[in-house]
């Protein structure tokens, strides 16, 4: 039987934190007018999140990364302008440099109130944001087959995206502290493997049928088959402060899915490794980002991230050409050379301290940089 080629459509969801432009702290209660204006201007593409200081946008279903970039740029720009009218600003970072999670208020929607009741103290600390990349794979069994192999690359994606080094006013020593918080929730982390779509459905239904979850949207793995769309949803990434970085990572996700389809079409597949081993790379990406390299399990050695990235770009070159995202895939090297958002946040803090700023003012300087970069059209314009 001929394997039907997926559409490889792409969609991106980003969560932002809303900060007060004067204090640079998070808003505890989002102005009602802001959400109403955002829903009017960005109908169907914006929604409140778990906490009132959070807001989520999602692109339309796009055929290309360039199309997704244009849509996400429009969403960021419009949301930034609407927030400014209320004295606020969105920041695309997975944690706020100094906000206190215990002072935040839940969004008064039944779904979020139910989550708060269920998760209790674990849920109260969920002052984190992420980026989710969807890629269209319509055939269900093919979706599960690619899902099983794609987990290997999740640490490589995380390392490029890190934007959460600070938590409640201190440098955590991690590039992605967000995952430390998120991993306390149930049904998170690296996903298991499944032999078929039917086996995956049986696993989900085992929890649905006993009333623990109502559907698969309550499964929060780093990678999952979307519960709403015929897509694979990569969820491991921190939200990228610069738009160009987000689009480079999105291009890599789209190319990885096509590459794994291409292998399957040619009766090949990527070698699968135990979650125990992939988790070691996940921790290294979480802790060090791109600084200390990842394990190449085929070679059995630690390899510098620059070398791994170059190999990955060569591996995906054919797919990038077919999908029209060669430039965006190549731009992953720019993230490596100039650093991730986590690197820039630390550099901003350290520069402010050396210039004589207090600890508190240095953290506010980090927020100022995040505000500027979130709505910048290009890194050179921040």
C-alpha positions in Angstrom: 0.0 0.0 0.0 1.3 3.4 -1.0 2.1 5.7 2.0 0.1 8.9 1.8 2.3 11.9 2.2 1.3 14.2 5.1 0.4 17.8 4.5 3.1 19.0 6.9 1.0 22.1 7.7 2.4 24.2 10.6 0.8 26.0 13.4 2.4 27.7 16.5 1.0 28.5 19.9 2.8 30.9 22.2 2.1 31.9 25.8 3.2 35.3 27.1 3.4 37.0 30.5 1.8 40.4 30.9 3.9 43.0 32.8 3.2 46.4 34.2 5.4 48.9 32.2 6.1 51.0 35.4 6.9 48.3 37.9 8.0 45.6 35.4 6.2 43.2 37.7 3.4 40.9 36.5 -0.2 42.1 36.6 -2.2 40.1 39.1 -5.5 40.8 37.3 -5.6 41.4 33.6 -7.8 44.3 32.6 -11.1 43.0 31.3 -10.9 45.5 28.5 -7.6 44.1 27.2 -9.0 40.6 26.7 -12.2 41.9 25.1 -10.1 44.1 22.7 -7.7 41.3 21.9 -10.6 38.9 21.1 -12.2 41.5 18.8 -8.9 42.3 17.0 -7.5 38.8 16.9 -10.7 36.7 16.8 -10.2 33.0 17.4 -6.4 33.5 17.8 -6.1 34.7 21.3 -7.2 33.3 24.7 -6.7 33.7 28.4 -4.4 31.2 30.2 -4.3 29.5 33.6 -3.2 32.6 35.4 -4.5 36.1 34.7 -1.0 37.4 34.0 -0.8 35.0 31.0 -2.2 35.2 27.5 -1.9 32.8 24.6 -1.9 33.3 20.9 -2.1 30.8 18.1 -1.4 31.1 14.4 -3.8 30.0 11.7 -3.0 26.7 10.0 -0.2 27.6 7.7 1.3 25.9 4.7 4.8 27.3 5.2 7.1 28.7 7.9 7.1 32.0 6.1 3.3 32.2 6.3 3.4 31.2 10.0 6.0 33.9 10.7 3.9 36.6 9.1 0.9 35.6 11.2 2.8 35.3 14.4 4.5 38.7 13.8 1.0 40.2 13.4 -0.2 38.6 16.6 2.8 39.8 18.6 2.6 43.3 17.2 -1.1 43.7 17.7 -1.1 42.3 21.2 1.8 44.6 22.1 -0.1 47.6 20.9 -3.3 46.7 22.7 -1.4 45.9 26.0 0.4 49.3 25.8 -2.9 51.1 25.8 -3.4 49.6 29.3 0.1 50.4 30.5 1.1 46.8 30.0 3.5 44.8 27.8 3.7 41.1 26.8 7.0 39.3 27.3 7.9 36.1 25.4 9.9 34.4 28.2 9.1 31.2 30.0 9.5 32.7 33.4 9.5 36.2 34.8 12.8 37.3 36.3 11.5 38.3 39.8 7.7 37.8 40.1 6.3 35.9 43.0 4.1 33.0 42.0 2.2 33.0 45.3 0.7 36.4 44.5 -0.8 35.5 41.1 -4.6 35.0 40.5 -6.2 32.2 38.5 -8.3 33.0 35.5 -11.9 32.5 36.6 -12.9 30.0 33.9 -14.3 26.6 35.0 -11.5 24.6 33.2 -8.8 26.6 35.1 -10.6 26.5 38.4 -11.0 22.8 38.1 -7.3 22.5 37.3 -6.4 24.5 40.3 -8.6 22.3 42.6 -7.0 19.2 41.1 -3.3 20.3 41.1 -3.4 22.2 44.4 0.1 23.5 45.4 1.8 22.1 42.3 -0.6 24.1 40.1 -0.2 27.3 42.1 3.5 27.5 41.0 2.6 27.3 37.3 3.9 30.7 36.5 5.5 29.5 33.2 5.0 29.8 29.5 5.9 27.7 26.5 5.8 27.4 22.7 4.0 24.6 21.0 4.6 23.7 17.3 2.0 21.6 15.4 2.8 19.8 12.2 0.1 18.1 10.2 0.3 14.3 9.8 -3.2 13.1 8.8 -2.7 9.3 8.9 -3.1 8.2 12.5 -0.7 5.2 12.5 1.9 7.2 10.7 1.5 10.0 13.3 2.2 7.5 16.1 5.2 6.0 14.2 6.8 9.5 13.7 5.8 10.4 17.3 7.8 7.5 18.6 11.0 8.5 16.8 10.7 12.3 17.2 11.4 12.1 21.0 15.1 11.6 20.3 15.3 15.2 19.0 13.4 17.0 21.8 16.5 17.9 23.8 18.1 19.4 20.7 15.1 21.7 20.3 14.9 22.6 23.9 18.6 23.7 23.9 17.9 26.3 21.2 14.8 27.7 22.9 15.8 28.3 26.6 14.4 31.5 28.1 13.8 30.8 31.8 17.1 31.2 33.8 15.5 33.3 36.6 12.9 32.3 39.2 11.5 34.6 41.9 14.5 37.0 41.7 17.4 34.6 41.6 19.5 32.9 38.9 18.6 29.2 39.1 21.8 28.1 37.3 19.5 26.4 34.7 18.8 27.7 31.2 15.2 26.3 31.3 13.9 26.4 34.9 10.4 26.2 33.4 10.7 22.4 33.0 11.6 22.0 36.7 8.2 23.5 37.5 6.3 21.8 34.8 7.7 18.3 35.5 5.9 18.4 38.9 2.6 18.0 37.1 1.2 14.6 36.3 1.4 13.3 32.7 4.4 15.4 31.7 7.9 14.7 30.5 9.1 12.5 27.7 6.2 10.5 26.2 6.0 6.7 26.2 6.1 4.8 22.9 3.1 3.0 21.4 2.9 0.2 18.8 -0.1 1.8 17.0 -2.7 4.5 17.2 -5.1 2.0 18.7 -2.7 1.3 21.5 -2.4 5.1 22.2 -6.2 5.5 22.2 -6.5 2.6 24.7 -4.0 4.2 27.0 -5.9 7.6 26.9 -9.2 5.9 27.4 -8.0 4.0 30.4 -7.8 7.4 32.2 -10.9 8.9 30.6 -13.1 5.9 31.5 -12.2 6.1 35.2 -12.9 9.8 35.2 -9.3 11.1 35.9 -9.2 13.2 32.7 -12.0 14.1 30.3 -9.8 13.9 27.2 -6.3 13.9 25.9 -5.9 17.7 26.4 -5.0 16.9 30.0 -1.9 14.9 28.8 1.0 17.3 28.8 4.0 15.3 27.5 6.9 17.1 25.8 5.4 15.7 22.5 1.9 14.5 21.9 -0.6 13.7 19.2 -2.8 16.8 19.4 -6.2 16.2 20.9 -7.8 18.9 18.7 -6.0 18.6 15.3 -4.5 15.9 13.1 -1.1 17.0 14.1 2.0 16.2 16.1 2.5 18.8 18.8 6.0 19.5 20.0 5.6 21.1 23.5 9.1 20.9 25.1 10.3 24.4 24.0 10.5 27.5 26.1 8.8 30.4 24.4 11.4 32.3 22.3 11.8 36.0 23.0 13.0 36.8 19.5 10.5 35.9 16.7 13.3 34.8 14.4 14.4 32.2 16.9 10.9 30.8 17.2 10.6 30.5 13.5 14.0 28.8 13.2 12.9 26.2 15.8 9.5 25.8 14.1 11.3 25.1 10.8 13.4 22.5 12.4 10.4 20.7 13.8 8.6 20.7 10.5 11.7 19.4 8.7 12.2 16.7 11.4 8.7 15.4 10.8 9.2 15.3 7.1 12.6 13.6 7.4 11.1 10.8 9.6 8.3 10.4 7.1 10.9 10.2 4.3 12.7 7.5 6.1 9.5 5.5 6.6 8.6 6.0 2.9 12.0 4.4 2.1 11.5 1.5 4.5 14.0 3.0 7.0 13.5 4.6 10.5 15.5 6.5 13.1 16.9 4.3 15.8 14.9 4.5 19.0 16.6 4.9 22.4 15.3 4.3 25.9 13.7 7.2 27.6 16.3 6.9 30.4 19.0 7.9 27.8 17.0 10.6 26.1 16.2 12.0 29.6 19.9 12.6 30.2 20.1 14.8 27.1 16.9 16.5 28.2 18.5 17.4 31.5 21.7 18.6 29.8 19.6 20.9 27.5 17.6 22.1 30.5 20.7 22.8 32.6 23.3 23.9 30.1 21.3 24.8 26.9 23.8 24.8 24.1 26.9 25.2 26.2 28.0 21.7 27.2 26.9 19.5 24.3 24.6 16.4 24.2 25.3 12.7 24.0 25.4 11.1 20.6 24.2 7.6 21.5 25.2 6.2 18.1 28.8 7.3 18.7 28.7 6.8 22.4 30.2 10.2 23.2 29.5 13.7 24.3 29.4 16.0 21.2 29.5 19.8 21.2 26.2 21.3 20.3 27.6 23.2 17.3 28.7 19.9 15.7 25.3 18.3 16.4 23.5 21.3 15.0 25.6 21.3 11.8 24.9 17.5 11.3 21.2 18.1 11.9 21.1 20.9 9.4 22.8 18.7 6.8 20.4 15.8 7.5 17.4 18.1 7.1 18.6 20.1 4.0 16.5 18.1 1.6 13.4 18.6 3.7 14.0 22.3 4.2 14.3 22.7 0.4 11.1 20.8 -0.2 9.2 22.8 2.5 10.6 26.2 1.5 12.4 26.9 4.9 16.1 26.6 4.0 16.8 30.1 5.3 15.0 29.5 8.6 16.7 26.2 9.2 20.1 27.8 8.6 19.2 30.6 11.1 19.5 28.1 13.9 23.2 28.8 13.7 22.5 32.4 14.6 20.9 31.3 17.9 24.1 29.3 18.6 26.3 32.3 17.8 24.4 35.0 19.7 22.9 32.9 22.4 19.4 32.0 23.5 17.1 34.3 25.4 18.4 32.8 28.7 22.0 33.8 27.7 20.9 37.4 26.8 18.9 37.7 30.1 22.0 36.7 32.1 24.2 39.0 30.1 21.8 41.9 30.7 21.7 41.3 34.4 25.4 41.0 34.7 26.1 44.2 32.7 23.6 46.2 34.8 25.2 45.0 38.0 28.7 45.9 36.7 27.4 49.3 35.9 26.3 49.8 39.5 22.7 48.8 39.4 21.1 47.1 42.4 20.0 43.5 42.2 16.4 44.6 41.8 17.2 47.2 39.2 19.3 44.7 37.2 16.3 42.4 37.1 14.1 45.2 35.9 16.6 45.8 33.2 16.1 42.2 32.1 12.4 42.8 31.9 13.0 45.9 29.8 15.0 43.9 27.3 12.4 41.2 27.2 9.7 43.8 26.4 11.8 45.2 23.6 12.7 41.9 22.0 9.2 40.4 22.2 7.8 42.9 19.7 10.9 43.4 17.6 10.5 42.5 14.0 14.1 41.3 13.8 16.9 40.9 16.4 18.7 43.9 15.0 15.7 46.0 15.8 15.4 45.2 19.5 
